[in-house]
Amino acid sequence: MKTDERPLVILMADDDADDRLMTKEALEESGYAGTLICVEDGVELLQYLRKQGGVGNAEAHPRPNLILLDLNMPRKDGREALTEIKGDPDLRRIPVVIFTTSSADQDILQSYDLGANSFVVKPVSFPGLVELMTSLSGYWTHTVERVPH
C-alpha cells in the first residue's frame, strides 16, 4: 500500500449548502486530515482552478488533488465544468469524481465520456456518507499515486 504524507486537498463544487456542510462533517468524522474547499457552481470552480476572480494566493487557495463535482448546479453545471477541466492541459490531470444524487445511466455514461475519473451517487444517510468519505479520502491519500504539483 502506498503511503502519501501530503495532506489531500479536495475541492467540492456543489450548490447545496446542506450537502457541502454534511460532506465536511462526514470527512471530519472519518478522520480526514486534509483540506476541503467548497465552491457553489461550475463558474466558481473554474475561477478557483484558474486563479481568477481574486483567487490568486497559492497558499490560501491550494491546487486540489481531487475535485468532487455535482452535476446539477446553476450558472455552469457539472457537465460543462468537467468538459472545460478535461479540455484544459493545465487542469485535466486533476482527478474528478462526480458526486451527485443522480443514478441515471445517461448521466453516468456522459460523465465518463467527458473524462470523469469516478461516478459516485450521494448516500441518503449520514453514516453512509461517513463511510463513503472514509473510503474516498483513504483511496486518494493512501492507494493511488497522485499527480505531482
Sequence and secondary structure as in RCSB ss.txt:
>XXXX:A:sequence
MKTDERPLVILMADDDADDRLMTKEALEESGYAGTLICVEDGVELLQYLRKQGGVGNAEAHPRPNLILLDLNMPR
KDGREALTEIKGDPDLRRIPVVIFTTSSADQDILQSYDLGANSFVVKPVSFPGLVELMTSLSGYWTHTVERVPH
>XXXX:A:secstr
     S  EEEEE S HHHHHHHHHHHHHTT  SEEEEESSHHHHHHHHTT TT   TTTS   SEEEE S  SS
S HHHHHHHHHH TTTTTS EEEEES   HHHHHHHHHTT SEEEE  SSHHHHHHHHHHHHHIIIIIS     
